[in-house]
């Protein structure tokens, strides 16, 4: 198991209520898996995790059971939990689903966005352009999530917002790999600017077309980046 504590993903938790504690343990282990701190095929021992987290084995055991339901780990008899992680097919499926649902999100956003919403979205784009000039891939990846999540909120649909935010969270490690590949970050910012312009003009049709094209390009770049990473070992 990788040194998750040294990487800052896992930290000691206070025992401030059973349900709260279990939720926090789950979030910490899930975060370590999705960030790549725990690699696919890695064994997650209850005893070691409980020591690293500073909790008893019970909330760890419950968290691992929940992670199995999420498809992120597989509990094997006499062996324990093994990380499944997010597969390449998972990523491809998520991007295809996003293309369908974000088409709807951006159309609804075009109908419901206020002038203040538009101003907030442009501020995100301008920050992205600033970080692109600095070639700060980590902050660009964060701001990419901020841009999309703002549109989810502006759609004024709680179910859609919840679903799409979950997808972004689920593939955040893969997205960070994509943003480090040559040229993609700057291209993405330009695509976001075009989407923001269409939304400012309340042109839902154009915004949806641009969004679908943007996600398709992001998917192609991500899968290419993952393939190259796999070749390099």
C-alpha positions as CSV (number, residue, x, y, z in Angstrom):
1,X,0.0,0.0,0.0
2,X,1.3,3.4,-0.9
3,X,2.2,5.9,1.8
4,X,-1.1,7.6,1.9
5,X,-0.4,9.5,5.1
6,X,2.7,11.1,3.6
7,X,0.7,12.1,0.5
8,X,-1.7,13.8,2.8
9,X,-4.8,11.9,1.7
10,X,-5.5,10.1,5.0
11,X,-5.4,11.9,8.4
12,X,-6.4,11.1,11.9
13,X,-10.1,11.5,12.5
14,X,-11.8,12.4,15.7
15,X,-14.5,10.1,17.0
16,X,-17.3,12.6,17.0
17,X,-20.3,10.3,16.5
18,X,-20.6,7.0,14.8
19,X,-22.5,8.0,11.6
20,X,-20.3,11.1,11.1
21,X,-17.1,9.0,11.7
22,X,-18.1,6.3,9.3
23,X,-18.9,8.9,6.6
24,X,-15.5,10.6,7.1
25,X,-13.7,7.3,7.0
26,X,-15.5,6.4,3.8
27,X,-14.6,9.8,2.2
28,X,-11.0,9.5,3.1
29,X,-10.5,6.1,1.7
30,X,-12.6,6.9,-1.4
31,X,-10.5,10.0,-1.9
32,X,-7.3,8.1,-1.7
33,X,-8.5,5.6,-4.3
34,X,-9.8,8.3,-6.7
35,X,-6.7,10.4,-6.4
36,X,-4.5,7.4,-7.2
37,X,-2.9,7.2,-3.8
38,X,-4.2,3.6,-3.6
39,X,-3.5,1.8,-6.9
40,X,-5.7,-0.8,-8.7
41,X,-4.9,-4.2,-7.3
42,X,-3.6,-2.9,-4.0
43,X,-4.8,-4.7,-0.8
44,X,-6.5,-2.5,1.8
45,X,-6.0,-4.2,5.2
46,X,-8.5,-3.2,7.9
47,X,-5.9,-3.2,10.7
48,X,-3.4,-1.0,8.8
49,X,-6.1,1.5,7.7
50,X,-7.5,1.8,11.2
51,X,-4.1,2.5,12.5
52,X,-3.4,5.2,9.8
53,X,-6.8,6.8,10.4
54,X,-6.7,6.6,14.1
55,X,-10.0,4.8,14.4
56,X,-11.3,1.3,15.3
57,X,-11.7,-1.3,12.6
58,X,-15.5,-1.1,12.6
59,X,-15.9,2.2,10.6
60,X,-13.1,1.0,8.3
61,X,-15.0,-2.3,7.7
62,X,-18.2,-0.4,7.0
63,X,-16.4,2.0,4.7
64,X,-14.9,-0.9,2.7
65,X,-18.3,-2.5,2.3
66,X,-19.8,0.7,1.0
67,X,-16.8,1.1,-1.4
68,X,-17.6,-2.4,-2.7
69,X,-21.1,-1.2,-3.5
70,X,-19.6,1.8,-5.3
71,X,-17.5,-0.7,-7.3
72,X,-14.2,0.8,-6.1
73,X,-13.0,-2.2,-4.1
74,X,-13.7,-5.9,-4.2
75,X,-13.8,-7.9,-0.9
76,X,-12.2,-11.3,-1.4
77,X,-12.8,-14.0,1.2
78,X,-9.6,-14.7,3.2
79,X,-7.8,-11.9,1.5
80,X,-9.8,-8.7,2.3
81,X,-10.5,-5.6,0.2
82,X,-8.6,-5.1,-3.1
83,X,-8.7,-1.8,-5.0
84,X,-10.6,-2.0,-8.3
85,X,-10.5,1.8,-8.9
86,X,-11.8,3.5,-12.0
87,X,-11.2,1.5,-15.2
88,X,-10.7,2.9,-18.7
89,X,-14.1,1.7,-19.6
90,X,-15.6,3.5,-16.6
91,X,-14.0,6.7,-17.8
92,X,-15.2,6.3,-21.4
93,X,-18.7,5.5,-20.2
94,X,-18.8,8.5,-18.0
95,X,-17.7,10.8,-20.8
96,X,-20.4,9.4,-23.1
97,X,-23.0,9.9,-20.4
98,X,-21.8,13.4,-19.7
99,X,-22.1,14.3,-23.4
100,X,-25.8,13.4,-23.2
101,X,-26.6,15.0,-19.9
102,X,-24.4,18.1,-20.1
103,X,-26.2,18.9,-23.4
104,X,-29.3,19.2,-21.4
105,X,-27.6,21.0,-18.5
106,X,-26.2,23.8,-20.7
107,X,-29.6,24.2,-22.5
108,X,-31.3,24.7,-19.2
109,X,-28.6,27.0,-18.0
110,X,-29.0,29.2,-21.0
111,X,-32.7,29.5,-20.1
112,X,-32.3,30.2,-16.4
113,X,-28.9,32.1,-16.0
114,X,-29.0,35.6,-14.6
115,X,-26.6,38.4,-15.4
116,X,-24.8,37.7,-12.1
117,X,-24.5,34.0,-13.2
118,X,-22.9,35.1,-16.4
119,X,-20.5,37.4,-14.6
120,X,-19.5,34.5,-12.3
121,X,-18.9,32.2,-15.2
122,X,-16.7,34.7,-17.0
123,X,-14.7,35.2,-13.8
124,X,-13.9,31.4,-13.9
125,X,-12.9,31.6,-17.5
126,X,-10.6,34.6,-16.8
127,X,-9.0,32.7,-13.9
128,X,-8.4,29.7,-16.2
129,X,-6.7,32.0,-18.8
130,X,-4.5,33.3,-16.0
131,X,-3.4,29.8,-14.8
132,X,-3.0,28.7,-18.5
133,X,-0.4,31.5,-18.9
134,X,1.4,30.3,-15.8
135,X,1.1,26.6,-17.0
136,X,-0.3,25.6,-13.7
137,X,-2.0,22.3,-14.6
138,X,-3.2,21.6,-11.1
139,X,-5.1,24.8,-10.7
140,X,-6.4,24.5,-14.3
141,X,-7.8,21.1,-13.5
142,X,-9.5,22.6,-10.4
143,X,-10.9,25.5,-12.4
144,X,-12.2,23.1,-15.1
145,X,-14.3,21.4,-12.4
146,X,-15.4,24.8,-11.2
147,X,-16.6,25.9,-14.7
148,X,-18.6,22.7,-15.3
149,X,-20.1,22.6,-11.8
150,X,-21.2,26.3,-12.1
151,X,-23.1,25.4,-15.3
152,X,-24.7,22.4,-13.4
153,X,-25.9,24.9,-10.7
154,X,-27.1,27.4,-13.2
155,X,-29.3,24.7,-14.8
156,X,-31.4,25.0,-11.6
157,X,-31.9,21.3,-11.5
158,X,-30.9,19.6,-8.3
159,X,-31.0,16.0,-9.6
160,X,-28.9,16.9,-12.6
161,X,-26.4,18.9,-10.5
162,X,-26.0,16.0,-8.1
163,X,-25.5,13.4,-10.9
164,X,-22.9,15.4,-12.9
165,X,-21.0,16.6,-9.9
166,X,-20.6,13.0,-8.8
167,X,-19.2,12.1,-12.3
168,X,-16.6,14.8,-12.1
169,X,-15.6,13.7,-8.6
170,X,-15.3,10.1,-9.8
171,X,-12.8,10.7,-12.6
172,X,-10.9,13.6,-11.0
173,X,-7.5,11.7,-11.0
174,X,-7.9,10.7,-14.7
175,X,-8.8,14.3,-15.6
176,X,-5.6,15.6,-13.8
177,X,-3.5,13.3,-16.0
178,X,-5.2,14.6,-19.1
179,X,-4.6,18.3,-18.1
180,X,-0.9,17.6,-17.9
181,X,-0.7,16.5,-21.5
182,X,0.7,19.0,-24.0
183,X,-1.7,21.6,-25.3
184,X,-5.0,20.3,-23.8
185,X,-5.2,22.8,-21.0
186,X,-5.0,25.8,-23.3
187,X,-7.4,24.3,-25.8
188,X,-9.9,23.5,-23.0
189,X,-9.9,27.2,-21.8
190,X,-10.6,28.3,-25.4
191,X,-13.5,25.9,-25.6
192,X,-14.9,27.1,-22.2
193,X,-14.7,30.7,-23.5
194,X,-16.8,29.8,-26.5
195,X,-19.4,28.1,-24.3
196,X,-19.5,31.1,-21.9
197,X,-20.0,33.4,-24.9
198,X,-22.9,31.3,-26.1
199,X,-24.5,31.2,-22.7
200,X,-24.1,35.0,-22.3
201,X,-26.1,35.3,-25.5
202,X,-28.6,32.8,-24.1
203,X,-28.1,30.6,-27.2
204,X,-28.8,27.2,-25.7
205,X,-28.4,25.4,-29.1
206,X,-25.0,26.8,-29.7
207,X,-23.9,26.2,-26.1
208,X,-25.0,22.6,-26.2
209,X,-23.2,21.9,-29.5
210,X,-20.0,23.5,-28.2
211,X,-20.3,21.6,-24.9
212,X,-20.7,18.2,-26.6
213,X,-17.8,18.9,-28.8
214,X,-15.7,20.0,-25.8
215,X,-16.4,16.8,-23.8
216,X,-15.7,14.6,-26.9
217,X,-12.3,16.3,-27.3
218,X,-11.6,15.9,-23.6
219,X,-12.5,12.2,-23.8
220,X,-10.3,11.5,-26.8
221,X,-7.4,13.4,-25.1
222,X,-7.8,11.6,-21.8
223,X,-8.0,8.1,-23.4
224,X,-4.9,8.9,-25.4
225,X,-3.0,10.2,-22.3
226,X,-4.0,7.0,-20.4
227,X,-2.8,4.8,-23.2
228,X,0.5,6.6,-23.4
229,X,0.9,6.3,-19.6
230,X,0.2,2.6,-19.7
231,X,2.9,2.1,-22.5
232,X,5.4,3.9,-20.3
233,X,4.6,1.6,-17.5
